[in-house]
Each structure stands twice: as C-alpha cells, then as structure tokens.
C-alpha cells in the first residue's frame, strides 16, 4: 500500500507538472503548494520505505556505509553526463518557472526520482554510523535533523524553482544546518578500526566527498543543468522546489559527514597502534577470564597465559615459568612460551633467581637493559633487550612468574608494566582456580577409591556371626576415617571350638587397611592349624615379619572358645585387656602378657607371650575391643576409660550379647557427645549361657592369680614351655 502510494504521488506530481507545462501559464500559488507538498511527501515516503527494506542490512561498518552510497552517487553522476547526449539541453521558461517542453518535464521527473532515491540511500547508510553506540540523545538528534530538513524544505512550497529564498526560509535553513552539525561529529566508530581499515575508509570518505560535490556541480552548472535566464539549476529543482531543497540538505549532510570522517581518520592514524594494543589487552583478559571458569587442562592454560602478552601487543616474546610441587623441587620451570621456544626461554634467563626476586619484592621486576643483568644469560642475536618479570601470586601462594621481553632496551613504558601486572594478577587467579579444580578432582577420585576400599574392607569382616551352642556373640566396628585399621574375625575351628580375634593396626588410613587385609589372610589360612592362641599369634608374627614397616606393628587379642570344656583361652599381643563380668557382679580386667605383632621377630616375642585360661560359668560376659573404645574423649577432654566400660558391662550383664554391645556403644556415644571419634573402634561381646563340660580338669594348674574376691576363675600360663 505504501509503495502504491509513493507511485501515485510520483505520477500525480509528474502529471501536474506536465499539464502546467502544456498550458504554459504561470501556476497559481495553490498549485505550487500542492505539487511541492506532494513531491516532499514522496521523498519522505521513499526514505521510510527504503529504510524498512535496508534497516536489517545496514550496520556501523564504515567501509560498507561509505562505498555503497559512493557507487550509487557515482552511477548517478555518470548518468548525468549521458543525459545531454540523450535528450539534448533543457530549458526553463523564466516567466512561468516551468519546463519549456513536455519532454523536459518528463526528464525532470525522472532525474528527481533518481536523486531522491540516492539521497534517501545516502542518509540510510550514514544512519548506521551516526547511531553507532546509540543513546536516547543521539537518536533524538537524528530525528530532529530529519525533521528540520523537512521543515526547512516546506518553507519553499510556494516558491518557483528560480526564486530566491525568503527570510523565513533562510532561518529554517540555518536551523536545519545546526541540526546537521549535531550529527556530523558522531564519529565514535573510528577508534575501533585497524590501521588498514582506517586507510581504506579515508579513501572512501574522500571519494564520497568528491563524487557528491561533482554531482552537485554537474547538476547546477554543467551540461546536465537546466539552462535559462539564470546561472542554471538541477532538474530535480525544476520538478519540485521543496523536494530539491530536501535533496540538497541530504547531499550537504553526506558531504559534511564524509569530510569530518576523513579528517578525523587522518588525525587518529597515530593512535591506531595504542588502541590496537588496548584492544588486544582486553581480548587477552577476556580469553583468560573465560578459560579460568572452564574445565582446564594445565598445559592449555599455560599456553594461553604465555601467548596473551604477545597477542595484546605488550611484548615481542613471553614465557611462563611455574613451580611444580609434585616434582619435589620448588624451582620454577618454563612450561610454555610464545615468540620464542621453551628451550630458548630456559636458556636466556635464570627463571628461578628472577622469580624469587620478583616474588620477594611482590611487584613486577623491570630490567631495562636485560643483557647487563647477571641473572640474564642472553647472547647476541637472542633479541632480548628489555625484560619484565611478573610474579604470579594468589591467596598467599606463588605459582611462578610470567616473563615478557622486547628486543629493544627500555622497551616497556609504565602503562605497559601496569597492564602486564593486571594481566599477571588475572593469570595467577586462573592458575589458582585451575589448581583448586585439579585438587577437587583428585579429592573426588580419592573419595571414590576410598569408598570402594571401604566397601571391600567391609566384605573382609564377618558378614554374619556363627550360632554357637551355649554362647551368644555380638560384634561391631566403626571407622574413624574412610578405611579402617581395626579387624575382627570369628573362625569355627571344629569340635565346638571357635577362634575370636580382635586386632588394631597402629595408625589409620590406607596403610593400616592394607595390613588389616593381610592379617585377614593369615587368620583364614592358619587359625585352623592350632587351637593354641599363643601358637597362632607366634605364627602370625612370623608371617608379618617381612611385610610390616619399621615403625608398624599390630596389637591383637586372640581367644579360643571351647564349648565342650566350657573354657575360654586367650593371648594378648600388646592389646587392651579383656573385660570379664560374672552374674554375681564380680569383674576383672584380664591382662595376659605379650608384645605387639611386628615389634620383635626373634625369641623375645615367644618368651614374653602368655595364655590365660578362664573356666566359664553361665552368665559370664567378655568384651574384646580396640583402644578406640576406651580412649574416646568427651567435650571436656576426659577419656571414656576402663572403669566406665566395666560399669556398663556389669550393669547389663543379665542382658543378651546384642543388648550388652548396644549399651556399650550407646554409653560411649553419649559420653563423647558431638566429639568425633579419633580412632577406629571395634568390639566383640561374648556371653556364655552354659553348656555342661565334658571334663573339669583339662586346664593346667595356675601359675598366678588375680582376684580380690576369693579364688580366681582363671589361670595364666606361658604360651611356650
């Protein structure tokens, strides 16, 4: 509909101009106003329609915004050169202000339409440059300029093409020119151009100025101008005085803007390198910031850091020296370089000395004459004139240093060093993030492996306890860390005998867990070979001799429950005493002598090892445990201790083995409160319910006693004669 309206406006003005030309009488003021307003509306409508078509394709690219209107205007100028040849000279009737012939009216209409399109395209292409980084103010100024041009053109709607401008028209023209100047100096896009693009844009801007000026001269005074009793005028003014003024305003703005752009580009040429350097710095910072938030490979990050100063134009060469604690040395090593090889960077400077001095100073170290410094080993031809060393420190930790060099002496200005220092801070932060990320991954991997180790270790412990005639068994184990150094086992030895083992590997963590697994193998392979606790522990001590470390040992207690003879025989290898309680309330801490496994590999272990034999009575309760139970501390720092353990067992001696175990663990937990367990805890509770023995004199005579309440129910004997 709008394109149809534009076609009707053009046809109407062309027809009206033709009719007035044929009539040959001076047109009335109303006729001129109608024709000029219609022509002006045509120009405004064409600008809007072309803008809707080109709006998505126009941009702030100065090359495109200048060379396209340049080519269009050049094509129009070439057409004007051909116009006199095609149609001959044009003349205007000075009395009527109209073309003398109908053919001239037709030519004037065609030339006016082409000029209108060229002027509209010129404004549209320059619009993208004027509104570069637009604000409300710049958009308002652009719209005011277009409105001022239209208003100034409307001031001449009643005038003939050859009549002079009125005072009101002159004032409106001055106002429109002022609005043009508000937009002429919108040249913010110039600063971001490279040197090459600036030179190309200068050429296009100068070319556009030349073509537009030549176009106007051609249409006013050349063979393409309308001749008459005056100096000459363009065909578009003959078509419509108001539309002609609008076209002149558009051409004038194009000339002024292209001229201002050309001059500004020339003045900005010396600052191109500095701007490019700053742009490179910003890009380098952005790249490093993006990398520091991503999943990073250490070498990729190092390469990016080393390349950034060169990419930003701050240095001719740069390299990165990092400290790798895993190597066992704190001396930094060159890991990445740009503008030089890693070998060259390693050779030309003492990275360790320079990094240490820069880190100690906590500031960039600037060597204006690098070759004269004793820490620099540059040779002629290495291209090392000046050197800046920037320590990479974040969170109080020094990761290394960034080296930046230039081939000339004193090649770094203060702002260069400042920019490098800022970049080094960002690089140190990126390295810190990468280190934390790697550490987190390593912790996660270790956590998965420890969880798997814990799962495997749990499978090494008895999954169920045997049903023993005449006895109840209950056991529990709690690890203070991911893996445990405690171990317990209950082995059926045959003929109503059962072996009970509780062991504690010195220390915690993976090493203790490995020894615990080895002890499991020894128990399963040797426990059934003997029913003597002393023989078993001696064999275990010999089996562990070659695998236990120099400072490693295992405390253990191993007992054999003989249900047929109603005895419980045990030996301690440096382990906690057995707690025993009887139904009548009597209780003992049974302390048979013995060294820990691994403390002696000779005869001393056998010589000091004793067995303790207990005659069982119904209701007897035994607790075999590790030191994590009695050494648990309260919030006040007190230990749980043997007295509390004995008291809770005596208090619950009438309960089942499971209930006694639950009571022990609950008492310890209530005592410790919110305090974390510092050591692994393992407990086996044995309760003898009673089974008539086959004989009553299997146990040897007592060699020592330990009772304050009459005859002791147990005897102690050497494990080996």
Secondary structure, DSSP 4 states (H G I P E B T S, - for coil): -HHHHHHHHHHHHHHHHHHHHHH-SPPPHHHHHHHHHHHHHHHHHHHHHHHHHHTTT--S-HHHHHHHHHHHHHHHHHHHHHHHHHH--EEEETTTTEESSHHHHHHHHHHHHHHHHHHHHHHHHHHHHHTTT--HHHHHHHHHHHHHHHHHHHTTTTS-TTSPPPHHHHHHHHHHHHHHHHHHT--GGGTT--HHHHHHHHHHHHHHHHHHHHHHHHHHHSTTSEESSSS-B-HHHHH-HHHHHHHHHHHHHHHHHHHHHHHHHHHHGGGHHHHHHHHHHHHHHHHHHHHHTS---HHHHHHHHHHHHHHTTS-SEEEEEE--GGGT--S-EEEEEESS-HHHHHHHB-HHHHHHHHHHHTS-EEETTGGGSTTB---TTS--SEEEEEEEEETTEEEEEEEEEESSTT---HHHHHHHHHHHHHHHHHHHHHHHHHHHHHHHHHHHHHHHHHHHHHHHS-SSPPP-TTEEEEEEEE-SSSS--EEEEEEEEETTEEEEEEEEESS-SHHHHHHHHHHHHHHHHHGGG-S-HHHHHHHHHHHTTTTS-TT--EEEEEEEEETTTTEEEEEEESPPPEEEE-TTS-EEEE----PPBTS--SHHHHHH-EEEEEE--TT-EEEEE-HHHHT-B-TTS-B-HHHHHHHHHHHTTTS-HHHHHHHHHHHHHHHHTTPPPSS-EEEEEEEE-----S-S--SPPPS----SSSS-SEEEEES--
